[in-house]
Amino acid sequence: MPTSKTQRISTGVTGMDKLIEGGFKIGSINLICGGAGSGKTTFGIQFLIEGFKRGEAGVYITFEERKQKLYDDMMEFGWDLEKYERLGLFRFLEYTPEQIKRVLVEGGGTIDAIITQLRARRLVIDSITSFAMLFHDELTQKESSLALFELINRWECTAVLTSQAVQLSPEELTAQLQFEVDSIILFYHFKQKGMRRRALEVLKMRGTKTPEKTVKLEINKEGVVVYPDEIVTAL
């Protein structure tokens, strides 16, 4: 696997790669934070789909989504996850947060075997919030998060993690985003003059010139689409 820090992996999201110098850094851990309905899961699946098109296997780990519902929802975009599963490029793994906790103790366990077997290069965990809520004190939460990140790094995957947030205030971000991630991307889904609008902001991204702007985002028949040149001025 390429290891150069300058190499990028395409997100598969129209307009997103242009915003972040060509895509995610290979081997990076990227946190997508936003409220319900903001497009986080769709973004994660779109990231995996891009990999399938390039012959790169991917794994989707969820604590919340049901397999058939997710498969049905993604067919709205023409993404046939069942087909990619048959081709040996995709695995859907549904775990409880407690099971993931045991995986950390076991040093990877079943997930380790699946990722090795698939030779997966892309990983989505949807969402990290449920996992983080298992740990009641900040130190234990941070230690467990770092253990999870060490596993992801060992698997040599580029990862997308989602995090649920109702309000994206600085205080809440401090509480939720205490992980040593490589990037934090905020998804907004706000009401303006009686209409819902979507926007995206790259809060941080290591090794990348972070765009100092909040840009338009929409979800259409292609999935998530980012408009890097259309600035959203009111949130």
C-alpha positions in Angstrom: 0.0 0.0 0.0 1.3 3.5 -0.8 2.5 5.3 2.3 3.5 8.7 1.1 1.9 11.4 3.2 1.3 13.5 0.1 -0.8 10.8 -1.6 -4.6 11.2 -1.6 -7.6 9.0 -1.9 -10.7 10.4 -3.7 -13.8 10.9 -1.6 -16.1 10.1 -4.5 -18.1 13.2 -3.6 -18.5 15.7 -6.4 -16.8 18.9 -5.5 -15.3 17.6 -2.3 -11.8 16.7 -3.6 -11.4 20.1 -5.0 -12.0 21.6 -1.6 -9.3 19.5 0.2 -6.4 19.3 -2.3 -7.5 16.1 -4.1 -9.1 14.0 -1.4 -8.4 12.5 2.0 -4.8 11.6 2.8 -4.2 7.9 2.5 -4.4 6.2 5.9 -6.1 9.2 7.6 -9.0 9.1 10.0 -11.7 11.6 9.1 -14.6 12.7 11.3 -17.9 13.8 9.8 -20.0 15.6 12.4 -23.6 16.8 11.9 -27.2 16.5 13.0 -29.8 14.0 11.9 -30.5 14.1 8.2 -27.4 16.2 7.3 -26.0 13.5 4.9 -23.3 11.8 7.0 -24.3 8.2 6.2 -24.8 9.0 2.5 -21.3 10.6 2.5 -19.8 7.5 4.1 -21.4 5.1 1.7 -20.4 7.3 -1.3 -16.8 7.2 -0.1 -17.0 3.4 -0.1 -18.7 3.3 -3.5 -15.8 5.3 -5.0 -13.5 2.6 -3.7 -15.5 -0.2 -5.3 -15.3 1.5 -8.6 -11.5 1.5 -8.2 -11.4 -2.2 -7.1 -10.8 -1.2 -3.4 -12.7 -3.2 -0.8 -14.5 -1.5 2.0 -16.1 -2.2 5.3 -19.1 -0.5 6.9 -19.5 -0.8 10.7 -22.7 0.5 12.3 -24.2 0.7 15.7 -27.5 2.1 14.4 -28.4 1.3 10.8 -30.3 -1.9 9.8 -28.8 -3.7 6.8 -31.9 -4.0 4.6 -33.0 -0.4 5.3 -29.6 0.9 4.4 -29.4 -1.2 1.3 -32.9 0.0 0.2 -32.1 3.7 1.0 -28.8 3.6 -1.0 -30.6 2.1 -4.0 -32.2 5.6 -4.4 -28.8 6.7 -5.6 -28.3 3.6 -7.8 -25.8 2.1 -5.3 -26.3 -1.6 -5.2 -24.5 -2.6 -2.0 -25.7 -6.2 -2.3 -24.0 -6.5 -5.6 -20.7 -5.3 -4.2 -21.1 -7.7 -1.3 -21.5 -10.6 -3.8 -18.3 -9.4 -5.6 -16.4 -9.6 -2.3 -15.7 -5.9 -2.2 -18.1 -5.0 0.7 -19.0 -6.1 4.2 -21.8 -4.7 6.3 -21.1 -5.3 10.0 -23.7 -4.4 12.7 -22.3 -4.3 16.2 -23.5 -3.0 19.6 -21.1 -0.5 21.2 -20.4 -3.2 23.9 -19.2 -5.6 21.2 -16.8 -3.0 19.8 -15.6 -2.5 23.3 -14.7 -6.2 23.4 -13.1 -6.0 20.0 -10.7 -3.4 21.4 -9.8 -5.8 24.3 -9.2 -8.6 21.8 -7.1 -6.4 19.6 -9.4 -6.5 16.6 -11.0 -9.9 16.7 -13.5 -10.8 14.0 -13.2 -7.3 12.4 -9.5 -7.8 12.0 -10.0 -11.1 10.2 -12.6 -9.6 7.8 -10.6 -6.6 6.9 -7.5 -8.8 6.3 -9.5 -11.2 4.2 -11.0 -8.5 2.1 -7.8 -6.5 2.0 -10.0 -3.5 2.7 -8.6 -0.1 2.1 -11.7 2.0 3.1 -13.6 1.9 6.4 -16.7 3.7 7.6 -17.8 3.6 11.2 -21.4 5.1 11.6 -21.5 6.5 14.2 -18.8 6.9 16.8 -21.1 8.8 19.1 -22.8 5.6 20.4 -19.4 4.1 21.1 -18.1 7.2 22.9 -21.2 7.2 25.2 -20.0 3.9 26.7 -17.3 5.7 28.6 -18.4 8.1 31.3 -15.2 9.8 32.1 -13.1 11.8 29.6 -9.9 9.9 30.2 -11.4 6.4 29.6 -13.2 7.8 26.5 -10.0 9.2 25.1 -8.0 6.0 25.8 -10.6 3.8 24.1 -10.8 6.1 21.1 -7.0 6.0 20.7 -7.1 2.2 21.0 -9.7 2.2 18.2 -7.5 4.5 16.1 -4.5 2.3 16.6 -6.5 -0.6 15.2 -7.6 1.5 12.1 -4.0 2.5 11.5 -2.8 -1.2 11.8 -5.5 -2.2 9.2 -4.0 0.5 6.9 -7.4 1.8 6.1 -8.5 5.3 5.2 -11.4 5.8 7.6 -14.6 8.0 7.7 -16.2 8.2 11.2 -19.5 9.9 11.7 -20.6 11.7 14.9 -24.1 12.9 15.8 -24.6 16.5 16.9 -27.8 18.4 17.4 -26.1 21.8 17.8 -22.6 22.4 16.5 -21.6 24.9 19.2 -17.9 25.2 20.2 -18.8 23.7 23.6 -20.4 20.7 22.1 -17.5 20.2 19.6 -15.1 20.2 22.5 -17.1 17.5 24.2 -17.6 15.3 21.2 -14.4 15.7 19.1 -11.8 14.8 21.7 -10.4 12.2 19.3 -7.0 12.5 17.7 -8.5 12.5 14.2 -6.8 13.8 11.1 -9.7 15.9 9.9 -13.0 17.2 11.2 -15.7 18.1 8.7 -19.0 19.7 9.8 -22.3 19.1 8.1 -25.0 21.8 8.6 -28.7 21.3 8.0 -30.3 24.6 9.0 -33.6 26.5 8.4 -33.4 29.8 6.6 -36.6 31.8 5.8 -38.7 28.6 6.2 -36.5 26.5 4.0 -33.9 23.8 5.0 -30.4 24.4 3.6 -27.3 22.3 3.8 -23.7 23.4 4.1 -20.3 22.0 4.8 -17.2 23.3 6.7 -13.8 21.8 7.0 -12.9 22.6 10.5 -9.4 21.0 10.4 -7.4 18.7 8.1 -3.8 17.8 8.8 -1.4 18.4 6.0 -4.0 20.3 4.0 -4.6 24.0 3.5 -8.0 24.3 5.2 -10.5 26.4 3.3 -11.7 29.3 5.5 -15.3 29.1 4.3 -18.6 27.3 4.7 -19.8 26.0 1.3 -23.1 24.8 -0.1 -23.9 21.1 0.1 -26.9 19.2 -1.3 -28.1 15.7 -1.6 -29.5 14.8 -5.0 -29.8 11.7 -7.2 -26.0 11.4 -7.3 -25.7 11.5 -3.5 -23.9 14.2 -1.7 -22.7 17.1 -3.8 -20.4 19.9 -2.6 -20.1 23.3 -4.3 -16.6 24.5 -3.3 -17.1 28.0 -4.8 -20.6 28.7 -3.4 -20.2 30.2 0.1 -23.0 30.0 2.5 -23.1 33.2 4.6 -25.9 32.6 7.1 -26.3 29.6 9.4 
